[in-house]
């Protein structure tokens, strides 16, 4: 006696069809890709902000060092320094440059222009800061550019 296939219809069917499983997997994988991509973008932004903070700290410390030299010795070495290595996963080289010059005809006021530049992947970034020092009647600028 041959067996006949019986097609079940109605509410007694339980389980998922192959199409339903495939749709669920596609939706889940699209969500995982979006989460992974946002994680990578967040990690890149975090690394950029860490490099920017490091550059700002370099500017601050170099400015304070030059001001301290000017106030105590009436001389300043503002020659460019480079090769400062950052921290993190990818090594970053920071280049620091400084220019100290008198302001106009005022003999006791000086302008210090500092800049830090570094490269992340294909982009070059630069931060600059200017400071003015007064109350210096004479000084010897040994490294002005």
C-alpha positions as semicolon CSV with decimal commas, in nm:
position;residue;x (nm);y (nm);z (nm)
1;X;0,000;0,000;0,000
2;X;0,157;0,325;-0,113
3;X;0,193;0,602;0,136
4;X;0,039;0,933;0,053
5;X;0,181;1,268;0,148
6;X;-0,048;1,465;0,362
7;X;-0,021;1,841;0,352
8;X;-0,082;1,998;0,687
9;X;-0,268;2,322;0,697
10;X;-0,417;2,520;0,976
11;X;-0,301;2,612;1,323
12;X;-0,145;2,279;1,409
13;X;0,178;2,368;1,220
14;X;0,469;2,443;1,447
15;X;0,825;2,541;1,359
16;X;0,983;2,784;1,119
17;X;1,019;2,761;0,748
18;X;1,356;2,793;0,576
19;X;1,263;3,138;0,440
20;X;1,179;3,268;0,786
21;X;1,512;3,145;0,923
22;X;1,703;3,306;0,634
23;X;1,525;3,641;0,682
24;X;1,606;3,633;1,054
25;X;1,974;3,559;0,983
26;X;1,995;3,844;0,729
27;X;1,840;4,093;0,974
28;X;2,069;3,975;1,254
29;X;2,382;3,998;1,039
30;X;2,291;4,349;0,917
31;X;2,252;4,459;1,279
32;X;2,586;4,304;1,376
33;X;2,763;4,476;1,085
34;X;2,620;4,814;1,194
35;X;2,729;4,758;1,555
36;X;3,079;4,648;1,448
37;X;3,118;4,948;1,218
38;X;3,013;5,193;1,489
39;X;3,259;5,026;1,726
40;X;3,545;5,074;1,476
41;X;3,450;5,437;1,410
42;X;3,441;5,499;1,785
43;X;3,785;5,342;1,829
44;X;3,930;5,560;1,548
45;X;3,777;5,872;1,700
46;X;3,913;5,778;2,040
47;X;4,263;5,738;1,895
48;X;4,240;6,075;1,716
49;X;4,126;6,251;2,034
50;X;4,408;6,088;2,232
51;X;4,661;6,217;1,977
52;X;4,503;6,563;1,986
53;X;4,518;6,571;2,366
54;X;4,882;6,462;2,355
55;X;4,958;6,744;2,107
56;X;4,783;6,999;2,328
57;X;4,989;6,882;2,626
58;X;5,306;6,920;2,417
59;X;5,207;7,278;2,331
60;X;5,131;7,362;2,693
61;X;5,448;7,211;2,834
62;X;5,673;7,368;2,569
63;X;5,509;7,709;2,619
64;X;5,556;7,687;2,997
65;X;5,917;7,574;2,954
66;X;6,003;7,864;2,722
67;X;5,831;8,116;2,951
68;X;6,023;7,979;3,251
69;X;6,351;8,009;3,060
70;X;6,271;8,364;2,953
71;X;6,179;8,475;3,305
72;X;6,475;8,314;3,480
73;X;6,760;8,334;3,229
74;X;6,648;8,609;2,991
75;X;6,736;8,360;2,715
76;X;6,528;8,104;2,534
77;X;6,605;7,813;2,309
78;X;6,300;7,790;2,085
79;X;6,456;7,569;1,825
80;X;6,226;7,317;1,665
81;X;6,211;6,974;1,810
82;X;6,066;6,670;1,648
83;X;6,032;6,303;1,682
84;X;5,816;6,309;1,992
85;X;5,651;5,970;1,992
86;X;5,291;5,937;2,097
87;X;5,136;5,639;2,258
88;X;4,870;5,400;2,139
89;X;4,835;5,120;1,891
90;X;4,983;5,304;1,592
91;X;5,305;5,500;1,649
92;X;5,265;5,870;1,577
93;X;5,549;6,119;1,535
94;X;5,481;6,473;1,655
95;X;5,679;6,765;1,509
96;X;5,699;7,075;1,728
97;X;5,808;7,414;1,596
98;X;5,838;7,748;1,772
99;X;5,906;8,108;1,671
100;X;5,979;8,384;1,924
101;X;5,982;8,743;1,804
102;X;5,940;9,093;1,948
103;X;5,604;9,260;1,899
104;X;5,638;9,571;1,685
105;X;5,842;9,845;1,847
106;X;5,772;9,728;2,201
107;X;6,103;9,611;2,341
108;X;5,968;9,414;2,636
109;X;5,679;9,227;2,470
110;X;5,741;8,908;2,276
111;X;5,516;8,678;2,076
112;X;5,568;8,303;2,087
113;X;5,409;8,101;1,805
114;X;5,403;7,726;1,867
115;X;5,270;7,455;1,639
116;X;5,252;7,078;1,660
117;X;5,185;6,862;1,358
118;X;5,132;6,489;1,324
119;X;4,999;6,245;1,067
120;X;4,723;5,991;1,115
121;X;4,683;5,756;0,823
122;X;4,666;5,982;0,515
123;X;4,570;6,305;0,694
124;X;4,801;6,565;0,842
125;X;4,686;6,755;1,153
126;X;4,828;7,075;1,301
127;X;4,755;7,259;1,624
128;X;4,888;7,610;1,682
129;X;4,904;7,839;1,978
130;X;5,034;8,192;2,034
131;X;5,144;8,341;2,363
132;X;5,262;8,688;2,457
133;X;5,522;8,757;2,723
134;X;5,585;9,098;2,874
135;X;5,812;9,247;3,136
136;X;6,129;9,123;2,969
137;X;6,364;9,413;2,915
138;X;6,636;9,216;2,741
139;X;6,682;8,864;2,623
140;X;6,896;8,662;2,390
141;X;6,694;8,453;2,147
142;X;6,924;8,163;2,067
143;X;6,694;7,962;1,846
144;X;6,460;8,198;1,665
145;X;6,365;8,111;1,311
